[in-house]
Amino acid sequence: DYDPQAPTTRTFFATVQNKLHYAVHGHTAAELIVERADASKPHMGLTSWKNSPDGKVLAGDVTVGKNYLTKSELDDLGRVVEAYLNLAE
């Protein structure tokens, strides 16, 4: 088993997540946020968030890269994640 709070575990999962993001849209999650977060756009440029579509955007919502992906990118990310998990299995 593993400790989900261990620094090594968190680093591993963050690294894998960034590689999956990069495979889909060519940016890490942090780069995606910097590129797409825009206070002049509705909902800061988010395409989804915890309480979407009608709820308030929370501070934590704007720090999640996946919340800025288009529908097509989300579909692609889902397929890449599924392929990765099948390979890992």
C-alpha positions as CSV (number, residue, x, y, z in Angstrom):
1,D,0.0,0.0,0.0
2,Y,1.0,3.7,-0.1
3,D,0.5,6.8,2.0
4,P,-1.6,9.2,-0.1
5,Q,-0.2,12.2,1.9
6,A,3.5,11.2,1.5
7,P,5.5,13.8,-0.5
8,T,6.8,11.0,-2.8
9,T,3.2,9.9,-3.6
10,R,2.0,13.4,-4.2
11,T,5.0,14.2,-6.4
12,F,4.4,11.0,-8.4
13,F,0.7,11.7,-9.0
14,A,1.4,15.4,-9.9
15,T,4.0,14.3,-12.4
16,V,1.8,11.7,-14.0
17,Q,-1.1,14.2,-14.1
18,N,1.1,16.8,-15.8
19,K,2.3,14.3,-18.4
20,L,-1.3,13.4,-19.2
21,H,-2.2,17.1,-19.5
22,Y,0.8,17.6,-21.8
23,A,-0.2,14.7,-24.0
24,V,-3.7,16.3,-24.5
25,H,-3.0,20.0,-25.0
26,G,0.8,20.5,-24.9
27,H,0.9,22.2,-21.5
28,T,1.3,21.3,-17.9
29,A,-1.7,22.0,-15.6
30,A,0.0,25.1,-14.3
31,E,0.8,26.4,-17.8
32,L,-2.8,25.8,-18.8
33,I,-4.1,27.9,-15.9
34,V,-1.7,30.7,-16.7
35,E,-2.7,30.6,-20.3
36,R,-6.5,30.4,-19.9
37,A,-7.4,32.1,-16.6
38,D,-8.8,35.4,-17.5
39,A,-10.7,37.7,-15.1
40,S,-12.3,39.6,-18.0
41,K,-14.1,36.4,-19.1
42,P,-17.2,34.9,-17.5
43,H,-16.3,32.6,-14.7
44,M,-12.6,33.5,-15.0
45,G,-12.5,31.4,-18.3
46,L,-13.4,28.2,-16.5
47,T,-15.4,25.7,-18.6
48,S,-16.4,23.7,-15.5
49,W,-16.2,24.0,-11.7
50,K,-17.5,22.3,-8.6
51,N,-20.9,24.1,-8.5
52,S,-21.3,24.6,-12.3
53,P,-23.1,25.6,-14.3
54,D,-25.1,28.0,-12.1
55,G,-23.2,28.0,-8.8
56,K,-20.5,30.4,-7.6
57,V,-16.9,29.9,-8.7
58,L,-14.8,29.2,-5.6
59,A,-11.1,30.0,-5.0
60,G,-10.2,26.3,-5.3
61,D,-11.9,26.0,-8.7
62,V,-9.5,28.3,-10.4
63,T,-6.4,26.3,-9.4
64,V,-7.6,23.1,-11.1
65,G,-6.2,22.8,-14.7
66,K,-8.9,20.4,-15.8
67,N,-11.5,23.1,-15.1
68,Y,-10.2,25.1,-18.1
69,L,-10.4,22.2,-20.7
70,T,-12.8,22.2,-23.6
71,K,-15.2,19.4,-24.0
72,S,-13.0,17.9,-26.7
73,E,-9.9,18.1,-24.5
74,L,-11.8,16.5,-21.6
75,D,-12.8,13.7,-23.8
76,D,-9.2,13.3,-25.0
77,L,-7.9,13.4,-21.4
78,G,-10.4,10.7,-20.4
79,R,-9.1,8.4,-23.2
80,V,-5.5,9.0,-22.3
81,V,-6.2,8.3,-18.6
82,E,-8.0,5.1,-19.5
83,A,-5.1,4.0,-21.8
84,Y,-2.6,4.8,-19.0
85,L,-4.6,2.8,-16.4
86,N,-5.1,-0.1,-18.8
87,L,-1.3,-0.2,-19.3
88,A,-0.6,0.1,-15.6
89,E,-2.9,-2.7,-14.8
